[in-house]
Amino acid sequence: MWPTHCVQGTSGAEYHPGLVVKESDVEVLKGQVKMVESYSAFGAGGEDTRLADMLREQGVTHVYSVGLAFDYCVGSTAESAAREGFKSFVIRDATRAVAAETEVLMVQRLADAGVVTLQSQELVYGNRTTLQSRSQAAQEARQSLKDTQ
């Protein structure tokens, strides 16, 4: 098990003062079941954070995972999101791994789960698509146009 960290009510669990928090935001609490390593924000080992249900209720289809640590919580959350049927992404330049060895293992797990990894500059802000998917859509549209001519 990990050393005690991010304990509710302590300075280790405080949000950065520059973080913009809205009333509509949802705080997901995990690690609430003693002796269960719940790396994923979706829960694990009998812990259900209800995140999947909350996202579905809001019509969410895509999950973008960032933060610390890539090879544990971030990667496990992205993997769970894909398993739950969401289109799952990890923004690689917005996360860091604990160790090179576990990073390699997580990269493989994410690939096996169908999680897409991308860089933040690939995101199209104000839209739920990426440049990669826009480019792919443009290529498909061009091909379709050729097919009809």
matplotlib code that plots the C-alpha trace (Angstrom):
import matplotlib.pyplot as plt

x = [0.0, 1.0, 2.0, -0.9, -1.5, -4.4, -6.3, -9.5, -9.2, -5.4, -3.1, -2.2, -5.8, -6.2, -6.9, -4.4, -5.6, -5.7, -8.1, -11.4, -14.2, -17.8, -20.9, -21.6, -18.3, -18.5, -15.9, -15.2, -14.0, -12.1, -9.9, -12.8, -12.5, -9.7, -7.2, -8.5, -6.1, -8.6, -6.4, -9.3, -11.7, -14.3, -13.4, -12.1, -12.2, -15.8, -15.6, -18.0, -17.6, -20.7, -18.6, -19.8, -23.4, -22.9, -21.2, -23.9, -26.6, -25.0, -24.7, -20.9, -19.3, -15.6, -13.3, -9.9, -7.5, -4.7, -2.8, -0.7, 0.4, 0.2, 1.2, -1.3, -4.4, -4.5, -3.9, -6.2, -9.0, -8.5, -8.5, -11.7, -13.4, -12.8, -14.0, -17.2, -17.8, -16.5, -14.1, -11.1, -8.1, -4.9, -3.3, 0.4, 1.9, -0.5, 0.6, 3.8, 4.7, 6.2, 8.7, 9.9, 9.1, 5.5, 5.1, 5.9, 3.4, 0.7, 1.3, 0.7, -2.4, -3.9, -3.1, -4.8, -7.9, -8.2, -7.3, -6.1, -3.0, -2.5, -0.7, -2.6, -1.9, -3.9, -7.1, -9.6, -10.9, -14.6, -15.2, -15.2, -13.0, -9.3, -7.3, -6.6, -10.3, -11.1, -8.3, -9.7, -13.2, -11.9, -10.1, -13.3, -15.3, -12.8, -13.0, -16.7, -16.8, -14.4, -16.6, -19.7, -18.0]
y = [0.0, 3.6, 5.9, 7.9, 10.8, 13.1, 12.6, 14.6, 17.6, 17.9, 20.2, 17.2, 17.1, 20.8, 22.0, 24.5, 28.0, 28.8, 26.0, 27.2, 25.3, 25.6, 24.6, 22.1, 20.2, 16.8, 15.7, 11.9, 10.3, 7.1, 5.2, 5.1, 1.4, 0.5, -2.0, -1.7, -0.1, 1.9, 3.6, 4.3, 7.2, 4.7, 2.5, -1.0, -4.0, -3.5, 0.3, 2.0, 5.8, 6.0, 8.0, 5.9, 6.4, 10.2, 10.6, 8.6, 10.7, 13.8, 12.4, 12.2, 10.0, 11.0, 10.9, 12.7, 11.7, 13.9, 14.4, 12.1, 9.5, 8.2, 4.7, 4.3, 6.5, 8.3, 5.2, 3.1, 5.7, 5.9, 2.1, 1.9, 4.6, 2.5, -0.6, 1.3, 2.1, 5.7, 6.9, 7.3, 9.5, 10.3, 13.6, 12.6, 16.0, 16.6, 13.6, 12.0, 8.5, 7.4, 5.1, 4.1, 0.4, 0.9, 3.5, 0.9, -1.5, 1.1, 2.1, -1.5, -1.8, 1.4, 0.2, -3.1, -1.3, 0.9, 4.2, 6.9, 8.9, 12.4, 15.7, 18.7, 20.6, 18.0, 19.1, 21.3, 23.6, 24.3, 21.0, 17.4, 16.2, 16.1, 17.2, 13.6, 12.7, 15.8, 14.9, 11.4, 12.7, 15.0, 12.1, 10.0, 12.9, 13.3, 9.5, 9.5, 12.4, 10.5, 7.4, 9.4, 10.9]
z = [0.0, -0.6, 2.3, 3.6, 1.2, 0.0, 3.3, 3.4, 5.6, 5.4, 3.4, 1.1, -0.1, -0.8, -4.3, -5.8, -5.1, -8.8, -9.6, -11.0, -9.2, -10.4, -8.6, -11.4, -10.7, -9.3, -6.7, -6.9, -3.7, -4.0, -1.6, 0.9, 1.5, 3.8, 2.4, -1.2, -3.7, -5.7, -8.3, -10.7, -10.2, -11.2, -8.1, -7.8, -5.5, -4.4, -4.2, -6.6, -6.9, -9.1, -11.6, -14.6, -13.7, -13.1, -16.5, -18.3, -16.6, -18.0, -21.5, -21.4, -24.0, -23.9, -20.8, -20.8, -18.0, -16.7, -13.4, -11.2, -11.6, -15.1, -14.3, -11.4, -10.9, -14.3, -16.4, -14.3, -14.6, -18.4, -18.6, -16.5, -18.6, -21.8, -20.0, -19.0, -22.7, -22.8, -25.5, -23.3, -23.8, -21.8, -22.4, -22.0, -21.5, -18.6, -16.6, -15.2, -14.2, -10.9, -12.5, -16.0, -15.5, -14.4, -17.1, -19.8, -18.3, -18.3, -21.9, -22.9, -20.7, -22.2, -25.7, -25.0, -23.6, -26.7, -24.8, -27.1, -26.0, -27.3, -26.5, -25.3, -28.5, -30.3, -28.5, -30.2, -27.4, -27.4, -29.2, -28.1, -31.0, -31.5, -34.5, -35.1, -35.3, -37.3, -39.8, -40.0, -40.6, -43.3, -45.0, -44.8, -46.3, -49.2, -49.8, -49.8, -52.2, -54.6, -54.3, -55.4, -58.4]

ax = plt.figure().add_subplot(projection="3d")
ax.plot(x, y, z, "-o")
ax.set_aspect("equal")
plt.show()
